[in-house]
Amino acid sequence: MAKRFFLSRTFLITIATIFGILAYAYLWGTQTVLAFTLRHQAKKLFILREKPVPLRSIPVNSDEGVTLVHSDFAFEVPWQDIDLANCKYGGNMAVFRFRSGRTIDFFGPGKNHEGLLSALEKSTGNDNGDLRRLFGEEATKTNYAFHRTLLEATPDDVTPFESQREAIRSSMLLMVKAISSIGGETGLFELDSKDWNGFQFDDPSMKPKKVTLELYDSEDRHVEILFYSDSMSSSEITQADINRTIQTLRRTKEPQTIPLENTFRKQQADTQSSGAGSQ
């Protein structure tokens, strides 16, 4: 009799365990699989674990340089050794090469100023607003807002006990974050200048392969700028150099002419002279 009771109790425990597993899988199975998968992927893709942090304050390099123009935008760099013969232009993209081995890739706004969310809707064939409802009104108000939302997402946002909808939302944000981000292995920073908001991927002091700027103006136009040096170059690119570009980036009606007047140094001179005159 005792043996029969023991077998019955074991049987009941087994059945209860099976039902418990099935219930868990039904209620939280998707979330658990997504949480485990994303944490595993984050070990390979460092950017998934990164959130934007404020960029530390560093002075701007005000050395004599050149102004680069393309796709109705202009910006300055504190270098004068532009290699005009090897610069390339096409559509909204330009490649500016310097004899030192430094290179800048510039991408102006795309057609109709489409952003990441529009690209995601096209790639998934879902342009009826479902994705915007999934991500929420605040996150999809502007291209900048959506970019910020996905960069702030990390695998820690996906837990086994949240709703399936929230798990899917966070997972999609992380998927787009991984696919759309260029670099980020040495840091992810947020930028907030007078005319531009956006993000910087990587810290030039850590010697990454490249540093990428993703910038948005007050009208939500998106500009992407990549800085890098070839493997044989001994000329580094510093944060002070990059800050020069951030502070001088502007809309322009100038033709594609290189070099143009160095307006940054001119503005500094005008400021100094006006200050002297007021004393």
C-alpha positions, -999 to +999 in steps of 0.1 A: +000+000+000+028+024+009+046+017-023+014+023-043+010+057-025+046+066-033+041+058-070+009+078-071+025+108-054+054+107-079+030+104-108+010+134-095+042+155-090+053+146-126+019+156-140+019+188-120+054+196-133+044+190-169+013+212-165+034+239-149+059+239-177+031+240-203+014+269-185+047+288-182+054+282-219+020+294-228+022+326-206+058+335-207+075+311-232+080+337-259+094+362-235+118+337-220+132+326-254+136+362-265+153+373-232+177+343-234+185+349-271+190+386-268+214+383-238+233+357-258+236+380-288+247+409-266+279+389-259+287+392-296+273+426-304+285+450-277+263+478-291+232+460-278+244+466-242+252+503-248+230+533-240+239+568-251+258+588-224+266+625-226+298+633-246+324+649-223+332+685-230+364+689-251+375+721-268+371+725-305+402+722-327+404+757-343+434+751-365+433+764-401+413+740-422+388+737-451+350+738-455+335+707-472+302+710-491+279+684-505+241+678-508+233+714-496+253+710-464+286+724-453+310+716-425+346+723-415+376+701-406+408+714-391+430+700-419+442+716-451+457+686-470+425+678-490+432+654-519+408+668-545+417+642-571+406+613-550+374+628-535+342+611-548+306+623-551+274+605-559+238+614-550+236+624-514+270+608-506+305+622-507+339+608-498+365+634-488+401+621-488+431+638-473+468+632-481+474+624-445+453+592-449+422+606-431+389+601-448+354+614-442+322+598-456+293+622-457+256+611-462+230+639-466+193+634-461+177+606-481+149+608-505+118+624-488+138+625-456+128+589-448+141+576-415+147+543-397+110+537-390+100+542-426+128+519-437+116+493-412+080+495-425+092+490-460+115+461-452+087+443-433+060+452-458+040+468-430+031+504-438-004+505-423+007+519-390+010+487-370+046+493-362+039+529-351+012+516-327+035+489-314+063+514-306+041+542-293+033+578-302+062+594-284+088+570-299+076+576-334+070+613-333+102+621-352+131+601-368+153+614-340+129+602-313+127+567-328+165+565-331+169+576-295+143+550-284+160+521-301+195+532-289+183+533-253+169+497-256+191+469-240+185+432-235+177+439-199+144+454-211+132+419-221+122+398-191+104+365-189+075+380-169+066+410-190+038+409-215+044+393-249+036+426-266+063+444-246+088+416-252+082+417-290+084+456-290+118+456-271+131+428-293+123+446-325+139+477-312+171+458-304+170+441-338+169+475-356+196+488-332+219+460-341+213+463-379+214+501-382+243+509-358+277+514-372+304+507-346+298+515-309+324+490-296+342+518-278+313+539-266+279+554-275+274+591-269+245+616-272+251+650-288+232+682-281+246+712-299+230+745-309+216+733-342+219+695-340+208+666-318+221+631-323+246+604-315+283+596-318+294+560-321+328+553-307+355+572-288+384+584-310+408+582-281+402+544-280+415+541-316+384+525-332+383+517-369+359+546-374+338+572-356+303+578-368+280+608-363+242+604-367+228+639-365+193+655-368+184+692-373+154+711-361+134+699-391+143+663-384+167+660-414+192+633-409+229+636-417+255+608-412+293+614-411+320+588-408+356+596-398+385+571-403+421+568-413+437+542-435+458+515-419+491+530-431+483+565-417+499+579-386+475+609-385+449+604-358+414+619-357+406+635-323+374+644-305+384+681-309+386+675-347+351+659-347+337+687-325+348+712-352+326+694-377+296+692-352+298+729-344+301+741-380+276+717-398+250+738-415+227+741-445+241+760-474+234+772-509+271+771-518+280+750-548+302+719-543+335+738-540+365+728-519+380+746-501+357+774-491+363+802-466+371+789-431+341+805-414+348+790-379+381+809-376+365+840-391+337+838-365+363+835-338+381+866-351+349+886-353+340+876-318+374+886-305+373+920-323+338+928-311+348+920-276+379+942-278+358+970-292+333+969-264+360+973-237 
